[in-house]
Amino acid sequence: MQLVGVKIRKIRELQDLTQDNMATQLGIKQAAYSKIERGETDISYSTLKKIAELLGIDVVSLLTFDSGLVIHKIAENQQGSETNGFVFNNGLTNKERELYKRKITLLQDEVNFLRTALDKVLGKTQ
């Protein structure tokens, strides 16, 4: 079972929120918030409830969160299988797939360029 702090961190990261942002909204310093996520501070129910609200979920969903599942917060116009304000990601969109293909191609080109440059420096020929 995951610690509550780990669950909070995972959900915060999924929503692209920073510790600093969370701390500011809670009215505490970033270092104090960091201790919550690391499990070094006992969390009161009222603080847990505020954190859950900032993350857009209820306390039960926060406590039962399973980071083994890949999820994305539901946007207003997004459709899917809703569960406590989340939708389970059943795959990549065509746009995401194309983006990843382009990134992979660019990385492959970079690797080939670096191999060629390294071979020249080392005096190897192909």
Helices and strands as residue ranges (DSSP letters): H 4-14, H 19-26, H 30-37, H 45-54, H 59-64, E 71-73, E 82-83, E 86-88, H 94-122
